[in-house]
Amino acid sequence: MQSSLVLRLSVAVTATIIATLLPALAQKNNDPGVSDVEIKIGNIMPYSGPGSAYGVIGKAEAAYFKMINDHGGINGRKISFISYDDAYSPPKTVEQARKLVESDEVLLVFQPLGTAPNVAIQKYLNGKKVPQLFVASGATRWGDPKNFPWTMGWQPNYQSEGRIYAKYILQHNPSAKIAMLWQNDDAGKDAFKGFRDGLGDRASSMIVADKSYELTDPTLDSQIVALRASGADVLFFWTAPKASAQAIKKVGELGWNPTIFLSSTATSVSTVMKAAGFQHSQGIISTAYLKDPTDATWKDDPETEEWRAFMDRYFPEGDKTNSNLVYGYAAAQTLAQVLKQCGDDLSRENVMYQAANLKNFAPKMVLPGIKIDTSPTDFRPIEQLQLMRFEGESWKLFGDVLRGEVGSE
C-alpha cells in the first residue's frame, strides 16, 4: 500500500512538472531549423552556369551572417547559412530546394536567385509552408500574397522599372525610335510589358524592333545587328550581366550610337561596364536603389565606409566595384531585421508575419529616401528607384527618387 501511495505521488509530481514546463515550451514555438543556439537558413545561387555573375551575392550574404555570428548572432542564436549551387537551371533548383527543406530542414529559403528558378520552386515551397523569402528577382509574381502567401520579393519589380524608362523617354525624346533586346523568360517579359505599358498607346509606333535571347546564347551579335538595321536611336536592354557586356561592346564596335537603357540587374561596373569597355559604356542610363561604391558621391559616406570595412574583414577577396556585393549586404540585413522581430517565436508562420510587418526600415547602403514598408497585402518591400547615368568609370545619380509601383505615376 505504501508503494502504491509513493507511485501515485510520483505520478502527480511528474504531471505537475510537465504542466509547469508546457507553457515555457509552447512559448518557444520553434519550427524545423531552429534550436536554442541556431537558425538554419537555406539559399540557392548560380555559382556556376550562365548566371554565375550573380553568385557573389550568396558569398556576400554568407559573409554578412558570419559577421552577425561573430557579434553573438540574433537573439542569442547563430545563423547557419546553407547555400547550394543550381547553375541557374530550374530542375537543379527544385532538387536543391527539396534538399534544403527535407534533408537540411532549414527554417526558410532566403534569396533564391533568378525568375525561372524561383518559378520552379514556388508551388513546392508554398505547399510545404516554407518561406520563400526576399526572392532575388524583380518579377511581379513575388508580390501575390493571396495566391502565394509564403513567397515575398525584395527588390523593385521589373514592370515598374520598365515604366520609369518609358516615362523618361516620353518626356525627353518623344519622337524616339526604340529597339528592344530582352531575356526570353518571365523577367524579360515583365520588363517588356512594363515598358510597353509605360509608353501607352504610343508603344506600337515608337517600338520599331525587338529581339529576345536565351540565357544560354553564346553571343548576341545577330540580335544587335538586326536591331541596328531598324534605324532605332534608343536601345533598351533587359539582359543578364554577361549578355549586357556582350551587347554593349557589340553596339560600340558597330559604331552605333543609340541612347541605351540598361536593366538595373546588370549595372555592375566590374562585370558589365568594364567588361564591355568604358569607351562603349558612356551615357548609358539605368536605375538604382542602392548606393554605388564607385560613385564619388559616397566617398566619405559613413554607411559606405562601414561597408568597405565589412568587405575588408569578411570578404577581402570580393571586388568592391561589383554592386552585387552591396545588394547581398542589404538583403541580408533585411532578413536579420525579420529574425530580430521574431524574438523567440521562430515559427515559419511568424517569420512571414514579421516579414509582412516591416515598417520604415532602411538597410544600410540603400539610397537616401528609400524605405522598406510591407503589410499583409503588400509583399513588395522596395518600391522606389532613382535614375542614373554612366560617366567615366562610374554611375552618377540624377533626378528624384521615383515611386516604383506598378500603376503609379
TORKE-423606 format. One record per residue (C-alpha): x, y, z; residue number from 0; residue in one letter. Coordinates in Angstrom, 2 decimals. Layout:
<sites>
+---------+---------+---------+-----+------+
!    east !   north !      up !  nr ! rest !
+---------+---------+---------+-----+------+
!       X !       Y !       Z ! NUM !    A !
...
+---------+---------+---------+-----+------+
</sites>
This chain:
<sites>
+---------+---------+---------+-----+------+
!    east !   north !      up !  nr ! rest !
+---------+---------+---------+-----+------+
!    0.00 !    0.00 !    0.00 !   0 !    M !
!    2.86 !    2.31 !    0.82 !   1 !    Q !
!    4.46 !    1.62 !   -2.55 !   2 !    S !
!    1.15 !    2.40 !   -4.24 !   3 !    S !
!    0.99 !    5.74 !   -2.43 !   4 !    L !
!    4.56 !    6.56 !   -3.49 !   5 !    V !
!    3.72 !    5.71 !   -7.10 !   6 !    L !
!    0.66 !    7.97 !   -7.03 !   7 !    R !
!    2.70 !   10.80 !   -5.54 !   8 !    L !
!    5.42 !   10.31 !   -8.18 !   9 !    S !
!    2.88 !   10.46 !  -10.99 !  10 !    V !
!    1.32 !   13.59 !   -9.51 !  11 !    A !
!    4.68 !   15.33 !   -9.17 !  12 !    V !
!    5.66 !   14.38 !  -12.73 !  13 !    T !
!    2.35 !   15.70 !  -14.05 !  14 !    A !
!    2.88 !   18.93 !  -12.14 !  15 !    T !
!    6.38 !   19.35 !  -13.59 !  16 !    I !
!    5.12 !   18.70 !  -17.13 !  17 !    I !
!    2.24 !   21.14 !  -16.67 !  18 !    A !
!    4.71 !   23.75 !  -15.46 !  19 !    T !
!    7.08 !   23.21 !  -18.41 !  20 !    L !
!    4.44 !   23.13 !  -21.15 !  21 !    L !
!    3.79 !   26.92 !  -21.29 !  22 !    P !
!    7.54 !   27.58 !  -21.48 !  23 !    A !
!    7.94 !   25.02 !  -24.24 !  24 !    L !
!    4.98 !   26.45 !  -26.11 !  25 !    A !
!    6.41 !   29.96 !  -25.98 !  26 !    Q !
!    9.49 !   28.84 !  -27.94 !  27 !    K !
!    7.23 !   27.64 !  -30.78 !  28 !    N !
!   10.17 !   26.73 !  -32.99 !  29 !    N !
!    9.79 !   25.10 !  -36.39 !  30 !    D !
!   12.37 !   22.97 !  -38.22 !  31 !    P !
!   15.77 !   24.60 !  -38.49 !  32 !    G !
!   15.65 !   26.25 !  -35.10 !  33 !    V !
!   17.28 !   25.29 !  -31.81 !  34 !    S !
!   18.19 !   27.27 !  -28.72 !  35 !    D !
!   21.54 !   28.15 !  -30.33 !  36 !    V !
!   21.00 !   28.01 !  -34.11 !  37 !    E !
!   18.81 !   29.11 !  -37.01 !  38 !    I !
!   19.28 !   27.22 !  -40.28 !  39 !    K !
!   18.77 !   29.40 !  -43.36 !  40 !    I !
!   18.72 !   27.90 !  -46.86 !  41 !    G !
!   19.87 !   29.64 !  -50.03 !  42 !    N !
!   20.19 !   28.74 !  -53.73 !  43 !    I !
!   22.57 !   30.64 !  -56.04 !  44 !    M !
!   24.01 !   30.19 !  -59.56 !  45 !    P !
!   27.64 !   29.78 !  -58.54 !  46 !    Y !
!   28.18 !   28.21 !  -61.95 !  47 !    S !
!   26.45 !   28.31 !  -65.32 !  48 !    G !
!   25.11 !   31.24 !  -67.37 !  49 !    P !
!   24.03 !   33.27 !  -64.32 !  50 !    G !
!   27.26 !   32.80 !  -62.39 !  51 !    S !
!   27.97 !   36.55 !  -62.28 !  52 !    A !
!   25.27 !   36.71 !  -59.60 !  53 !    Y !
!   26.94 !   34.08 !  -57.42 !  54 !    G !
!   28.85 !   36.72 !  -55.46 !  55 !    V !
!   25.52 !   37.77 !  -53.91 !  56 !    I !
!   25.40 !   34.50 !  -51.98 !  57 !    G !
!   29.02 !   34.95 !  -50.91 !  58 !    K !
!   28.29 !   38.46 !  -49.64 !  59 !    A !
!   25.30 !   37.17 !  -47.69 !  60 !    E !
!   27.37 !   34.38 !  -46.16 !  61 !    A !
!   29.96 !   36.97 !  -45.12 !  62 !    A !
!   27.28 !   39.15 !  -43.54 !  63 !    Y !
!   25.89 !   36.29 !  -41.47 !  64 !    F !
!   29.41 !   35.40 !  -40.36 !  65 !    K !
!   29.74 !   38.96 !  -39.09 !  66 !    M !
!   26.40 !   38.62 !  -37.30 !  67 !    I !
!   27.58 !   35.39 !  -35.67 !  68 !    N !
!   30.85 !   36.99 !  -34.57 !  69 !    D !
!   28.74 !   39.55 !  -32.71 !  70 !    H !
!   26.65 !   36.95 !  -30.90 !  71 !    G !
!   24.06 !   36.05 !  -33.51 !  72 !    G !
!   20.41 !   37.13 !  -33.44 !  73 !    I !
!   18.59 !   36.93 !  -30.12 !  74 !    N !
!   21.32 !   34.57 !  -28.91 !  75 !    G !
!   21.17 !   32.22 !  -31.91 !  76 !    R !
!   23.86 !   31.82 !  -34.56 !  77 !    K !
!   22.93 !   31.72 !  -38.25 !  78 !    I !
!   23.80 !   28.54 !  -40.15 !  79 !    S !
!   23.73 !   29.68 !  -43.78 !  80 !    F !
!   23.46 !   26.70 !  -46.15 !  81 !    I !
!   23.90 !   27.77 !  -49.77 !  82 !    S !
!   23.76 !   25.47 !  -52.81 !  83 !    Y !
!   24.58 !   25.93 !  -56.49 !  84 !    D !
!   21.81 !   25.39 !  -59.06 !  85 !    D !
!   23.78 !   26.63 !  -62.11 !  86 !    A !
!   20.68 !   28.73 !  -62.95 !  87 !    Y !
!   18.92 !   25.54 !  -64.01 !  88 !    S !
!   15.31 !   25.22 !  -62.76 !  89 !    P !
!   15.38 !   21.40 !  -62.45 !  90 !    P !
!   18.51 !   21.73 !  -60.32 !  91 !    K !
!   16.81 !   24.46 !  -58.28 !  92 !    T !
!   13.99 !   22.05 !  -57.47 !  93 !    V !
!   16.50 !   19.42 !  -56.41 !  94 !    E !
!   18.34 !   21.85 !  -54.13 !  95 !    Q !
!   15.13 !   23.24 !  -52.61 !  96 !    A !
!   14.00 !   19.72 !  -51.69 !  97 !    R !
!   17.39 !   19.03 !  -50.16 !  98 !    K !
!   17.23 !   22.19 !  -48.06 !  99 !    L !
!   13.69 !   21.50 !  -46.83 ! 100 !    V !
!   13.64 !   17.73 !  -46.46 ! 101 !    E !
!   17.26 !   16.89 !  -45.62 ! 102 !    S !
!   18.80 !   20.02 !  -44.07 ! 103 !    D !
!   15.43 !   21.01 !  -42.54 ! 104 !    E !
!   16.01 !   24.75 !  -42.86 ! 105 !    V !
!   13.60 !   27.26 !  -41.34 ! 106 !    L !
!   13.25 !   29.15 !  -44.61 ! 107 !    L !
!   14.75 !   29.60 !  -48.07 ! 108 !    V !
!   16.27 !   33.08 !  -48.38 ! 109 !    F !
!   17.12 !   34.95 !  -51.59 ! 110 !    Q !
!   16.99 !   32.08 !  -54.10 ! 111 !    P !
!   18.11 !   33.83 !  -57.28 ! 112 !    L !
!   16.51 !   34.14 !  -60.68 ! 113 !    G !
!   12.99 !   34.30 !  -62.05 ! 114 !    T !
!   12.79 !   30.91 !  -63.80 ! 115 !    A !
!   14.49 !   29.04 !  -60.91 ! 116 !    P !
!   12.09 !   30.56 !  -58.39 ! 117 !    N !
!    9.03 !   29.85 !  -60.52 ! 118 !    V !
!   10.12 !   26.21 !  -60.45 ! 119 !    A !
!   10.08 !   26.01 !  -56.64 ! 120 !    I !
!    7.30 !   28.45 !  -55.74 ! 121 !    Q !
!    4.43 !   25.94 !  -55.58 ! 122 !    K !
!    6.57 !   23.38 !  -53.76 ! 123 !    Y !
!    7.64 !   25.80 !  -51.02 ! 124 !    L !
!    4.14 !   27.23 !  -50.63 ! 125 !    N !
!    2.73 !   23.70 !  -50.43 ! 126 !    G !
!    5.22 !   22.91 !  -47.65 ! 127 !    K !
!    4.51 !   26.28 !  -46.00 ! 128 !    K !
!    8.21 !   27.13 !  -46.08 ! 129 !    V !
!    9.01 !   30.86 !  -46.50 ! 130 !    P !
!   10.47 !   31.70 !  -49.91 ! 131 !    Q !
!   11.70 !   34.97 !  -48.56 ! 132 !    L !
!   13.09 !   38.03 !  -50.30 ! 133 !    F !
!   13.40 !   36.36 !  -53.70 ! 134 !    V !
!   16.36 !   37.69 !  -55.70 ! 135 !    A !
!   14.30 !   38.62 !  -58.73 ! 136 !    S !
!   12.03 !   41.53 !  -59.56 ! 137 !    G !
!    9.24 !   39.59 !  -61.26 ! 138 !    A !
!    5.80 !   40.83 !  -60.25 ! 139 !    T !
!    4.66 !   37.33 !  -59.22 ! 140 !    R !
!    6.64 !   37.56 !  -55.95 ! 141 !    W !
!    4.14 !   40.11 !  -54.66 ! 142 !    G !
!    0.99 !   37.96 !  -54.66 ! 143 !    D !
!    0.13 !   37.16 !  -51.02 ! 144 !    P !
!   -3.36 !   35.94 !  -51.90 ! 145 !    K !
!   -2.14 !   33.07 !  -54.09 ! 146 !    N !
!    1.38 !   32.60 !  -52.71 ! 147 !    F !
!    1.36 !   33.64 !  -49.03 ! 148 !    P !
!    4.78 !   32.06 !  -48.38 ! 149 !    W !
!    6.62 !   33.96 !  -51.16 ! 150 !    T !
!    7.89 !   37.54 !  -50.92 ! 151 !    M !
!   10.17 !   39.54 !  -53.21 ! 152 !    G !
!   12.71 !   42.15 !  -52.15 ! 153 !    W !
!   13.88 !   44.43 !  -54.95 ! 154 !    Q !
!   11.72 !   46.75 !  -57.11 ! 155 !    P !
!    9.71 !   44.83 !  -59.68 ! 156 !    N !
!   10.71 !   44.79 !  -63.33 ! 157 !    Y !
!    7.43 !   46.18 !  -64.67 ! 158 !    Q !
!    7.88 !   49.30 !  -62.54 ! 159 !    S !
!   11.41 !   49.77 !  -63.82 ! 160 !    E !
!   10.24 !   49.46 !  -67.41 ! 161 !    G !
!    7.57 !   52.09 !  -66.79 ! 162 !    R !
!   10.15 !   54.51 !  -65.40 ! 163 !    I !
!   12.32 !   54.23 !  -68.53 ! 164 !    Y !
!    9.28 !   54.70 !  -70.76 ! 165 !    A !
!    8.18 !   57.80 !  -68.86 ! 166 !    K !
!   11.66 !   59.30 !  -69.15 ! 167 !    Y !
!   11.76 !   58.67 !  -72.91 ! 168 !    I !
!    8.32 !   60.22 !  -73.42 ! 169 !    L !
!    9.45 !   63.34 !  -71.54 ! 170 !    Q !
!   12.88 !   63.74 !  -73.11 ! 171 !    H !
!   12.67 !   62.09 !  -76.56 ! 172 !    N !
!    9.01 !   61.69 !  -77.58 ! 173 !    P !
!    9.92 !   61.03 !  -81.20 ! 174 !    S !
!   12.32 !   58.20 !  -80.32 ! 175 !    A !
!   12.59 !   55.06 !  -82.42 ! 176 !    K !
!   13.09 !   52.28 !  -79.90 ! 177 !    I !
!   14.66 !   48.85 !  -80.30 ! 178 !    A !
!   14.45 !   46.29 !  -77.50 ! 179 !    M !
!   16.55 !   43.28 !  -76.51 ! 180 !    L !
!   15.11 !   41.15 !  -73.75 ! 181 !    W !
!   15.76 !   37.88 !  -71.97 ! 182 !    Q !
!   13.25 !   35.22 !  -73.00 ! 183 !    N !
!   11.82 !   34.40 !  -69.57 ! 184 !    D !
!    9.32 !   35.84 !  -67.10 ! 185 !    D !
!   11.80 !   38.56 !  -66.05 ! 186 !    A !
!   12.33 !   39.82 !  -69.59 ! 187 !    G !
!    8.62 !   39.60 !  -70.38 ! 188 !    K !
!    7.78 !   41.53 !  -67.20 ! 189 !    D !
!   10.17 !   44.35 !  -68.11 ! 190 !    A !
!    8.95 !   44.42 !  -71.73 ! 191 !    F !
!    5.34 !   44.65 !  -70.54 ! 192 !    K !
!    6.12 !   47.45 !  -68.10 ! 193 !    G !
!    7.96 !   49.37 !  -70.81 ! 194 !    F !
!    5.13 !   48.97 !  -73.31 ! 195 !    R !
!    2.53 !   49.89 !  -70.68 ! 196 !    D !
!    4.56 !   52.99 !  -69.82 ! 197 !    G !
!    4.54 !   54.11 !  -73.45 ! 198 !    L !
!    0.78 !   53.58 !  -73.59 ! 199 !    G !
!   -0.91 !   53.99 !  -76.95 ! 200 !    D !
!    2.39 !   55.20 !  -78.46 ! 201 !    R !
!    4.14 !   51.86 !  -77.93 ! 202 !    A !
!    3.26 !   50.40 !  -81.32 ! 203 !    S !
!    4.62 !   53.40 !  -83.22 ! 204 !    S !
!    7.71 !   54.07 !  -81.07 ! 205 !    M !
!    8.97 !   50.47 !  -80.76 ! 206 !    I !
!   10.38 !   49.71 !  -84.20 ! 207 !    V !
!   12.09 !   46.38 !  -83.38 ! 208 !    A !
!   12.54 !   43.86 !  -80.62 ! 209 !    D !
!   14.58 !   40.70 !  -80.24 ! 210 !    K !
!   14.72 !   38.13 !  -77.47 ! 211 !    S !
!   17.64 !   35.96 !  -76.46 ! 212 !    Y !
!   18.21 !   32.84 !  -74.39 ! 213 !    E !
!   20.43 !   32.99 !  -71.33 ! 214 !    L !
!   22.49 !   30.18 !  -72.84 ! 215 !    T !
!   23.14 !   32.01 !  -76.15 ! 216 !    D !
!   26.93 !   32.24 !  -76.67 ! 217 !    P !
!   26.73 !   35.70 !  -78.29 ! 218 !    T !
!   24.16 !   38.36 !  -79.16 ! 219 !    L !
!   25.84 !   39.58 !  -82.34 ! 220 !    D !
!   22.99 !   38.61 !  -84.65 ! 221 !    S !
!   20.36 !   40.29 !  -82.48 ! 222 !    Q !
!   22.37 !   43.52 !  -82.24 ! 223 !    I !
!   22.99 !   43.63 !  -85.99 ! 224 !    V !
!   19.25 !   43.14 !  -86.65 ! 225 !    A !
!   18.26 !   45.83 !  -84.14 ! 226 !    L !
!   20.70 !   48.30 !  -85.67 ! 227 !    R !
!   19.13 !   47.73 !  -89.09 ! 228 !    A !
!   15.82 !   49.01 !  -87.69 ! 229 !    S !
!   17.16 !   52.57 !  -87.58 ! 230 !    G !
!   16.46 !   52.90 !  -83.85 ! 231 !    A !
!   18.06 !   55.73 !  -81.89 ! 232 !    D !
!   17.08 !   54.33 !  -78.47 ! 233 !    V !
!   18.06 !   50.85 !  -77.30 ! 234 !    L !
!   16.53 !   49.08 !  -74.30 ! 235 !    F !
!   18.45 !   46.11 !  -72.86 ! 236 !    F !
!   16.84 !   43.71 !  -70.41 ! 237 !    W !
!   19.76 !   41.32 !  -70.20 ! 238 !    T !
!   21.85 !   39.44 !  -67.64 ! 239 !    A !
!   25.36 !   40.76 !  -66.82 ! 240 !    P !
!   27.34 !   38.65 !  -69.32 ! 241 !    K !
!   24.86 !   39.30 !  -72.13 ! 242 !    A !
!   24.77 !   43.02 !  -71.27 ! 243 !    S !
!   28.54 !   43.32 !  -71.56 ! 244 !    A !
!   28.50 !   41.49 !  -74.89 ! 245 !    Q !
!   25.66 !   43.62 !  -76.26 ! 246 !    A !
!   27.13 !   46.97 !  -75.18 ! 247 !    I !
!   30.51 !   46.03 !  -76.65 ! 248 !    K !
!   28.96 !   44.95 !  -79.97 ! 249 !    K !
!   26.97 !   48.19 !  -80.26 ! 250 !    V !
!   30.19 !   50.16 !  -79.76 ! 251 !    G !
!   32.15 !   48.06 !  -82.25 ! 252 !    E !
!   29.48 !   48.67 !  -84.88 ! 253 !    L !
!   29.85 !   52.43 !  -84.44 ! 254 !    G !
!   26.17 !   52.65 !  -83.48 ! 255 !    W !
!   25.35 !   55.44 !  -81.03 ! 256 !    N !
!   21.82 !   54.99 !  -79.67 ! 257 !    P !
!   20.82 !   56.08 !  -76.18 ! 258 !    T !
!   20.99 !   52.85 !  -74.19 ! 259 !    I !
!   18.75 !   51.96 !  -71.24 ! 260 !    F !
!   20.10 !   49.05 !  -69.21 ! 261 !    L !
!   18.32 !   46.84 !  -66.66 ! 262 !    S !
!   19.24 !   47.55 !  -63.04 ! 263 !    S !
!   20.22 !   43.91 !  -62.57 ! 264 !    T !
!   23.19 !   44.35 !  -64.92 ! 265 !    A !
!   24.90 !   47.55 !  -63.75 ! 266 !    T !
!   27.99 !   46.16 !  -62.08 ! 267 !    S !
!   30.97 !   48.32 !  -63.01 ! 268 !    V !
!   33.38 !   45.38 !  -62.91 ! 269 !    S !
!   31.41 !   42.61 !  -64.59 ! 270 !    T !
!   29.44 !   44.68 !  -67.13 ! 271 !    V !
!   30.68 !   48.21 !  -67.82 ! 272 !    M !
!   34.40 !   47.48 !  -67.61 ! 273 !    K !
!   33.97 !   44.16 !  -69.42 ! 274 !    A !
!   32.12 !   45.93 !  -72.25 ! 275 !    A !
!   34.76 !   48.66 !  -72.33 ! 276 !    G !
!   34.34 !   52.00 !  -70.60 ! 277 !    F !
!   34.62 !   53.69 !  -74.01 ! 278 !    Q !
!   31.43 !   51.87 !  -75.11 ! 279 !    H !
!   29.53 !   52.44 !  -71.84 ! 280 !    S !
!   29.35 !   56.22 !  -71.71 ! 281 !    Q !
!   25.91 !   57.76 !  -71.31 ! 282 !    G !
!   24.06 !   54.51 !  -70.59 ! 283 !    I !
!   21.01 !   55.09 !  -68.36 ! 284 !    I !
!   19.71 !   52.74 !  -65.68 ! 285 !    S !
!   18.10 !   52.87 !  -62.24 ! 286 !    T !
!   19.34 !   52.29 !  -58.72 ! 287 !    A !
!   18.02 !   51.83 !  -55.21 ! 288 !    Y !
!   21.38 !   51.06 !  -53.61 ! 289 !    L !
!   24.49 !   53.19 !  -53.17 ! 290 !    K !
!   27.18 !   52.50 !  -55.76 ! 291 !    D !
!   30.57 !   52.31 !  -54.03 ! 292 !    P !
!   32.27 !   53.53 !  -57.24 ! 293 !    T !
!   30.31 !   56.80 !  -57.15 ! 294 !    D !
!   32.39 !   59.63 !  -55.63 ! 295 !    A !
!   29.16 !   60.90 !  -54.02 ! 296 !    T !
!   29.58 !   58.22 !  -51.36 ! 297 !    W !
!   33.35 !   58.51 !  -50.91 ! 298 !    K !
!   33.07 !   59.82 !  -47.33 ! 299 !    D !
!   29.61 !   58.44 !  -46.60 ! 300 !    D !
!   29.59 !   56.67 !  -43.18 ! 301 !    P !
!   27.50 !   53.73 !  -44.44 ! 302 !    E !
!   29.78 !   53.21 !  -47.43 ! 303 !    T !
!   32.85 !   53.38 !  -45.20 ! 304 !    E !
!   31.23 !   50.79 !  -42.92 ! 305 !    E !
!   30.51 !   48.57 !  -45.96 ! 306 !    W !
!   34.14 !   48.84 !  -47.08 ! 307 !    R !
!   35.32 !   47.87 !  -43.59 ! 308 !    A !
!   32.93 !   44.90 !  -43.67 ! 309 !    F !
!   34.33 !   43.84 !  -47.04 ! 310 !    M !
!   37.94 !   44.17 !  -45.85 ! 311 !    D !
!   37.31 !   41.92 !  -42.88 ! 312 !    R !
!   34.72 !   39.41 !  -44.04 ! 313 !    Y !
!   35.05 !   39.26 !  -47.83 ! 314 !    F !
!   38.52 !   40.61 !  -48.66 ! 315 !    P !
!   38.65 !   38.78 !  -51.98 ! 316 !    E !
!   35.44 !   40.48 !  -53.12 ! 317 !    G !
!   35.54 !   43.17 !  -55.83 ! 318 !    D !
!   34.41 !   46.46 !  -54.27 ! 319 !    K !
!   33.35 !   47.78 !  -57.69 ! 320 !    T !
!   30.76 !   45.00 !  -58.00 ! 321 !    N !
!   27.35 !   46.36 !  -56.96 ! 322 !    S !
!   26.04 !   42.82 !  -56.46 ! 323 !    N !
!   28.02 !   42.73 !  -53.21 ! 324 !    L !
!   26.10 !   45.76 !  -51.95 ! 325 !    V !
!   22.87 !   44.00 !  -52.93 ! 326 !    Y !
!   23.72 !   40.89 !  -50.88 ! 327 !    G !
!   24.76 !   43.03 !  -47.92 ! 328 !    Y !
!   21.47 !   44.97 !  -47.88 ! 329 !    A !
!   19.27 !   41.91 !  -48.47 ! 330 !    A !
!   20.95 !   40.04 !  -45.60 ! 331 !    A !
!   20.26 !   42.99 !  -43.30 ! 332 !    Q !
!   16.58 !   42.75 !  -44.18 ! 333 !    T !
!   16.40 !   39.10 !  -43.17 ! 334 !    L !
!   18.31 !   39.87 !  -39.96 ! 335 !    A !
!   15.68 !   42.50 !  -39.12 ! 336 !    Q !
!   12.86 !   40.00 !  -39.66 ! 337 !    V !
!   14.54 !   37.45 !  -37.39 ! 338 !    L !
!   15.10 !   40.09 !  -34.71 ! 339 !    K !
!   11.41 !   40.97 !  -34.83 ! 340 !    Q !
!   10.54 !   37.27 !  -34.44 ! 341 !    C !
!   12.08 !   37.19 !  -30.96 ! 342 !    G !
!   11.68 !   33.68 !  -29.53 ! 343 !    D !
!    8.77 !   32.79 !  -31.82 ! 344 !    D !
!   10.71 !   31.34 !  -34.72 ! 345 !    L !
!    7.82 !   29.54 !  -36.33 ! 346 !    S !
!    7.60 !   29.78 !  -40.11 ! 347 !    R !
!    4.25 !   31.47 !  -39.72 ! 348 !    E !
!    5.73 !   34.21 !  -37.53 ! 349 !    N !
!    8.64 !   34.67 !  -39.94 ! 350 !    V !
!    6.16 !   35.54 !  -42.70 ! 351 !    M !
!    4.11 !   37.67 !  -40.30 ! 352 !    Y !
!    7.16 !   39.73 !  -39.37 ! 353 !    Q !
!    8.32 !   39.97 !  -42.99 ! 354 !    A !
!    4.89 !   41.42 !  -43.80 ! 355 !    A !
!    5.24 !   43.95 !  -40.96 ! 356 !    N !
!    8.45 !   45.81 !  -41.80 ! 357 !    L !
!    7.92 !   49.50 !  -41.15 ! 358 !    K !
!   10.14 !   52.35 !  -42.31 ! 359 !    N !
!   13.17 !   50.05 !  -42.40 ! 360 !    F !
!   16.22 !   51.26 !  -44.31 ! 361 !    A !
!   19.04 !   48.74 !  -44.68 ! 362 !    P !
!   22.45 !   50.36 !  -44.77 ! 363 !    K !
!   23.51 !   51.17 !  -48.35 ! 364 !    M !
!   20.03 !   51.88 !  -49.73 ! 365 !    V !
!   19.74 !   55.31 !  -51.33 ! 366 !    L !
!   18.57 !   58.21 !  -49.13 ! 367 !    P !
!   14.78 !   58.45 !  -49.08 ! 368 !    G !
!   14.20 !   54.76 !  -49.81 ! 369 !    I !
!   12.48 !   52.76 !  -47.08 ! 370 !    K !
!   11.13 !   49.24 !  -46.78 ! 371 !    I !
!    7.47 !   49.01 !  -45.83 ! 372 !    D !
!    5.40 !   45.84 !  -46.07 ! 373 !    T !
!    1.96 !   44.70 !  -44.98 ! 374 !    S !
!   -0.14 !   41.53 !  -45.22 ! 375 !    P !
!   -1.38 !   42.82 !  -48.60 ! 376 !    T !
!    1.91 !   44.40 !  -49.78 ! 377 !    D !
!    4.68 !   41.87 !  -50.41 ! 378 !    F !
!    6.89 !   44.31 !  -52.35 ! 379 !    R !
!    9.49 !   45.62 !  -49.88 ! 380 !    P !
!   11.34 !   48.13 !  -52.10 ! 381 !    I !
!    9.22 !   50.22 !  -54.46 ! 382 !    E !
!   11.43 !   53.23 !  -55.19 ! 383 !    Q !
!   14.15 !   53.89 !  -57.74 ! 384 !    L !
!   16.39 !   56.70 !  -58.95 ! 385 !    Q !
!   17.74 !   57.18 !  -62.45 ! 386 !    L !
!   21.49 !   57.13 !  -63.05 ! 387 !    M !
!   23.85 !   57.66 !  -65.99 ! 388 !    R !
!   27.27 !   56.08 !  -66.60 ! 389 !    F !
!   30.02 !   58.69 !  -66.85 ! 390 !    E !
!   33.74 !   58.00 !  -66.94 ! 391 !    G !
!   34.17 !   54.88 !  -64.84 ! 392 !    E !
!   31.16 !   55.14 !  -62.51 ! 393 !    S !
!   27.43 !   55.74 !  -62.31 ! 394 !    W !
!   26.05 !   59.21 !  -61.47 ! 395 !    K !
!   22.58 !   59.60 !  -59.99 ! 396 !    L !
!   20.21 !   62.23 !  -61.35 ! 397 !    F !
!   16.62 !   63.31 !  -60.84 ! 398 !    G !
!   14.32 !   62.48 !  -57.95 ! 399 !    D !
!   13.62 !   59.20 !  -56.18 ! 400 !    V !
!   10.69 !   57.75 !  -58.12 ! 401 !    L !
!    7.93 !   55.52 !  -56.88 ! 402 !    R !
!    8.41 !   52.14 !  -58.49 ! 403 !    G !
!    4.91 !   50.79 !  -58.01 ! 404 !    E !
!    3.07 !   49.27 !  -60.93 ! 405 !    V !
!    0.29 !   51.65 !  -61.91 ! 406 !    G !
!    1.81 !   54.67 !  -60.15 ! 407 !    S !
!    2.71 !   57.90 !  -61.85 ! 408 !    E !
+---------+---------+---------+-----+------+
</sites>
